[in-house]
Amino acid sequence: MALFTAAVSATVARPLRGGEAARLLLWRNILVYRRAWLVFITGFLEPVFYLFSIGIGVGAMVVGFEYAGKPVDYREFVAPGMIAASAMNGSLLDATFNFFFKLKYNKLYDQMLATPLRTVDIAVGEILWNQLRSGIYVTAFLLIMVAMDLVHSWWALLVVPAALLIGSAFGAVGMALTTYMTSWQDFEKVTLAMMPMFLFSATFFPVTAYPEWLRWIVEVTPLYRGVVLCRELTLGVPSWGSLVSVVYLLAFGAVGLVVVRRRLDSLLLT
């Protein structure tokens, strides 16, 4: 923390250039979490347990499973869904619970605005941290998939940048929604939103299993777009649906960034 303070103090006499301020905030978060590595392990293990319990356990009873017209092992179908869910969890939990504490109780951002940092720098810096956390989770999970022989295409290398995109989208929107929260009880709504997305965004079974009217609802949820993107990359069957998912997540994150910046202006500068 002293290193972060020294770095900011060295720039007080001049404006910060480009993304320099956001990188300072990213570095601050890295320093804070350098001794909290257990947080990363617990967040990473949840999708791994789901993969072993459902992907392998239930998968032993699933035969003749297909995706995009090609036969696939059920655990190869479930694993990419766990990647997208891991990216969502790694980003959203930090962008809601931790962000709320810094904003409402720790008053960290009030202190930062006494330096050359702006509200947009705070928003971008926190999103970069959310991306980094999601990237760590997904990279570790992808290595497990490789060890279990669940990756058969070089397209899978793009899963990590895809996870960064998922993390930034959920992080931006999560922070935007958090600025409207007034108490810890409001976070029950976060869990209420995350659990249905996790269970029903084609994570464990194809979206075609739903009735037509419900299928359309599922297909416009952000986690479904992340699941589709990761699944098509790991299975080596990218399509126009992958491009749709990328554009969707970019737009989703951009809207969240605009809202969180305006909300921080309203909350911290008035």
C-alpha positions, 0 to 999 in steps of 0.5 A: 500500500505504501508503494501505491501511495508513493506512486500516486504522490509522484504524479501529483504535480502532473496530469496522469496520461492515458490509462496510467491512473487505471493501471495504478489502481490495478496495481493497488488491488494486486498489492492488497490481494498478494496475501489473500491467495486463498480467495482465488483458490476458493473461487476457482475450486467451485467450477472444478467441483461442478465439472467433476460431479456433474460433467463426469458423474452425470456424464457417465450416464449420458450417451449419444450427446451431440453439439453443432452436429458433431458427437461430443463427450458430455464433460466436454460440453459442460467444461466450457460452461464452467469456464464462462461461469468461472469468469462471471463469478471471478468478476461479479463477486469482486465488482459487487461485494468488494466494490460496495465496501470500498464505496460505502464503508471504506470510502476508498474512492473519496480518498483517491479523488483527492489525487489526480485520479478521476471517476473514469479512472476508478471505473476502468481500474476496477474493471481491469482488476475484474478482468485479471481475476477472471483471467486467472480463474479461467487460465487455471481451469483451462489447464485442468481441461488440457490435463483431462484431455478435454481440449482438441482444438487450437481455437481454445487458446482464444478462451482466455481473451474471451474470459477477459471479455466476459469478466469486463462485461459482468464487472462493469454492469455489476459495479453499475448496479452496486452504485444503486445499492444501499445495504448488504441485504440488497446483495441477495438480488445479486445471488438471485440473478446469478444462480438462475443464469448459472443453472439455465444458460445452457451450462449443463444442457443444450438450449434446445431443451427449452420451449421456444418462448423460454429459449429466446429469453435464455439466449439474450442473457449475458452468461449464455453468450459467454457460454456459447463463445467458450464452448464453440472455441474449446470444441473448435466449431466457431460460428457467426454465433461467436461473433454475435457473442463478442459484440453482445458482451462488448456492448453489455460492458460498454453500457455498464462502464458509462453508467458506473462512471456517471453514478460515481460522478453523482455519488462522489463529486456532488 
